[in-house]
Amino acid sequence: MKTVTFPITSEEILLKCIPQRTPIVMVDCLLSYNEAFVSAGLLIKTENIFTENDTLQEPGLIEHMAQTVALHTGFGYYLKKETAPTGYIGSISGLKINRLPKINEHITTEATILHEFAGVTLVNIVSKSKDEIIASGQMKTVIAKQ
């Protein structure tokens, strides 16, 4: 198993953990990881394809949340020196977006694993800017059949 130090900001490592590629990459740091939890961040930049009127739009925020969950799965594979699988959003429930983040705002998302079985993961997910909760909900992801 690899020894790691957080935060991880290496694009090379992050891209080994998620299936998305530029311009859809919506995580730029892995802040914390264990078997039941992951935290990731994103600095909202002008060139982000999901920004409009200096604001990250709903699809971008949801994609950031989903990629945080993908990082949890992918980083587990990375630690085992295995290729991360591709996954999909199975469902989103109870999603509440309190506000959308602005350009140059750094958001963090925490996902707490509730259940993980047979390639299906259910998480509680919370996105924050500083200490303010900007979005929350539950997400189910499914690993694609190989």
C-alpha positions in Angstrom: 0.0 0.0 0.0 1.2 3.5 -0.9 2.1 6.1 1.8 0.3 9.4 1.1 0.2 12.8 2.5 -2.9 15.1 2.3 -3.9 17.3 0.7 -3.2 15.6 -2.7 -3.2 18.3 -5.4 -1.3 16.3 -8.1 -3.4 16.3 -11.2 -1.6 13.1 -12.3 -2.8 11.3 -9.1 -6.3 12.7 -9.2 -6.8 11.7 -12.9 -5.8 8.1 -12.0 -8.7 8.1 -9.5 -11.6 9.5 -11.6 -12.7 8.7 -15.2 -13.4 12.3 -16.2 -10.9 14.3 -18.2 -10.5 18.0 -19.0 -12.7 20.0 -19.4 -15.0 18.0 -17.1 -12.6 17.6 -14.1 -14.4 19.1 -11.1 -12.0 18.2 -8.3 -8.5 19.7 -7.8 -7.5 18.3 -4.4 -8.2 15.3 -2.3 -8.2 16.6 1.3 -9.0 13.5 3.3 -9.7 9.8 2.8 -10.5 6.7 4.8 -12.8 3.7 4.2 -15.9 5.5 5.3 -15.2 9.1 4.3 -13.7 11.4 1.6 -13.2 15.1 1.3 -12.3 16.9 -1.9 -12.0 20.5 -3.1 -12.4 22.7 -6.1 -11.4 26.3 -6.8 -14.0 27.8 -9.1 -12.2 29.3 -12.1 -13.4 31.6 -14.9 -12.6 28.9 -17.5 -14.7 26.2 -15.8 -17.2 25.1 -18.4 -20.0 25.1 -15.8 -19.7 28.8 -14.9 -22.0 31.4 -16.1 -22.3 35.0 -14.9 -19.3 34.5 -12.5 -21.1 31.6 -10.8 -20.7 27.8 -10.9 -24.1 26.5 -12.1 -26.1 23.6 -10.6 -24.7 20.9 -13.0 -21.1 21.8 -12.1 -21.8 21.7 -8.4 -23.6 18.3 -8.8 -20.7 17.0 -10.9 -18.2 18.2 -8.2 -20.2 16.2 -5.6 -20.3 13.1 -7.9 -16.5 13.3 -8.6 -15.8 13.5 -4.9 -17.6 10.2 -4.5 -15.7 8.8 -7.5 -12.5 9.9 -5.8 -13.3 7.7 -2.8 -13.6 4.6 -4.9 -10.8 5.5 -7.3 -8.3 6.4 -4.5 -8.9 3.1 -2.8 -7.9 1.4 -6.1 -4.9 3.8 -6.4 -3.7 2.8 -3.0 -3.8 -0.9 -4.1 -2.0 0.0 -7.3 -5.0 -1.0 -9.4 -6.8 0.8 -12.2 -9.9 2.7 -11.0 -13.2 1.6 -12.4 -15.7 3.8 -14.2 -18.9 4.6 -12.3 -22.1 6.3 -12.8 -24.6 8.3 -10.7 -27.4 5.9 -9.9 -29.6 8.4 -8.1 -29.6 11.7 -6.2 -32.1 12.3 -3.5 -32.8 15.1 -1.0 -30.6 17.5 -2.9 -30.7 20.9 -1.5 -28.7 23.7 -3.0 -28.6 26.7 -0.7 -26.5 28.9 -3.0 -24.1 28.6 -5.9 -20.4 29.4 -5.5 -18.7 32.3 -7.3 -15.5 32.6 -9.3 -12.4 32.3 -7.1 -14.4 30.6 -4.3 -13.0 27.4 -3.0 -15.5 24.7 -2.2 -15.1 21.5 -0.3 -17.3 18.4 -0.4 -17.5 15.7 2.2 -19.0 12.3 1.5 -19.8 9.9 4.3 -20.2 6.3 3.1 -23.5 4.9 4.4 -23.5 1.6 2.5 -21.2 0.0 0.0 -22.1 -3.4 -1.6 -21.6 -5.1 -4.9 -20.3 -1.9 -6.6 -23.2 0.3 -5.3 -22.2 3.1 -2.9 -24.7 5.2 -1.0 -23.4 8.4 0.6 -24.4 11.5 2.5 -22.8 14.4 0.8 -22.3 18.0 2.0 -20.6 20.8 0.0 -19.3 23.9 1.8 -17.6 27.2 1.2 -15.6 27.9 4.3 -18.0 26.9 7.1 -21.2 27.6 5.1 -23.2 24.6 3.8 -24.0 25.4 0.1 -25.4 22.0 -0.9 -26.3 18.7 0.6 -28.1 15.4 -0.2 -27.6 11.7 -0.8 -26.1 10.1 -3.8 -26.0 6.6 -5.0 -23.2 5.6 -7.4 -22.8 2.4 -9.4 -19.5 0.9 -10.7 -19.9 -0.1 -14.4 -19.7 -3.8 -15.2 -16.2 -4.6 -16.5 
